[in-house]
Amino acid sequence: MLVYGAAFERELAKLIAERRKTLIENIVSGVAIQTMERYREQVGRIAELDEVMSLFEVANKNVSENL
């Protein structure tokens, strides 16, 4: 089960990083920016993905300490 969990975690982290990169590219190229509200939404999505990655790190630390 640990091998599956580790593989799942790596794949999910990779997908989150790819999604974050796509959102940033859309903002930089102007694709996602029709209004200020849309810009704020995209920036908020990026911030939430950053928060998820931060929670991954905290969860990993907690699991490592309890094993």
C-alpha positions in Angstrom: 0.0 0.0 0.0 2.9 2.4 0.7 4.2 2.0 -2.8 0.8 2.8 -4.3 0.4 5.8 -2.0 3.8 7.2 -2.9 3.2 6.7 -6.6 -0.2 8.4 -6.3 1.3 11.3 -4.4 4.0 11.8 -7.0 1.5 11.7 -9.9 -0.9 14.1 -8.2 1.9 16.5 -7.4 3.0 16.4 -11.0 -0.5 17.0 -12.3 -0.9 20.0 -9.9 2.4 21.5 -11.0 1.4 21.1 -14.7 -2.0 22.7 -14.0 -0.3 25.6 -12.2 2.1 26.1 -15.1 -0.8 26.2 -17.5 -2.7 28.8 -15.5 0.4 30.9 -15.3 1.0 30.7 -19.0 -2.6 31.6 -19.7 -2.2 34.7 -17.5 1.1 35.8 -19.1 -0.2 35.3 -22.6 -3.5 37.1 -21.8 -5.6 34.1 -22.8 -7.4 34.0 -19.5 -7.7 37.8 -19.0 -10.9 39.3 -20.3 -11.8 41.1 -17.1 -10.2 42.0 -13.8 -12.5 39.5 -12.1 -11.3 36.7 -14.4 -7.7 37.7 -13.6 -8.4 37.6 -9.9 -10.0 34.2 -10.3 -7.0 32.8 -12.1 -4.6 34.2 -9.6 -6.7 32.7 -6.8 -6.6 29.3 -8.5 -2.8 29.5 -8.6 -2.7 30.4 -4.9 -5.0 27.5 -4.0 -2.7 25.1 -5.9 0.2 26.5 -4.0 -1.7 25.9 -0.8 -2.4 22.3 -1.8 1.3 21.7 -2.3 2.0 23.2 1.0 -0.5 20.9 2.6 1.2 17.9 0.9 4.4 18.9 2.5 2.8 19.1 6.0 1.1 15.8 5.5 4.3 14.1 4.4 6.1 15.5 7.5 3.3 14.3 9.8 3.3 10.8 8.3 7.1 10.6 8.4 7.1 11.5 12.0 4.5 8.9 12.9 6.0 5.9 11.1 
